[in-house]
Amino acid sequence: MKTGDNTEEEWISKSQRKRVCESLQKISDRLLKLKPDELALIDLPDELKNALQEAHHIHSNSALKRQRQYLGKIMRSCDSEKIQQQLVWIQGTEKTGGEKPVRDKTKAPADLPDAIGV
């Protein structure tokens, strides 16, 4: 337990901070995989846009790893939930080819037993 201005609820363990940073880095990795026209659809801060553009020009694995860590650092100061929602929307419409909702393939359609004669 820390003393001073911080209360017990505000204190975050080092492991939790690492998990948060890793999740932000995964979001930035997903942003790196987008095409430039898809990336333009997402409302990103200029610093993050520039860092993503630089990452596309890097071919060295170690330099790309450092750039990915830098992207994660930038993501900490951004509204990552908003970016993730936009990313999910873009990837969802990409798979369906329009603004249709993505069907959950793990669930069978309601009329499946009738179609197979059960």
Secondary structure by P-SEA (a helix, b strand, c coil): cccccccccccccaaaaaaaaaaaaaaaaaaaaccaaaaaaccccaaaaaaaaaaaacccaaaaaaaaaaaaaaaaacaaaaaaaaaaaaaaaaaacccccccccccccccccccccc
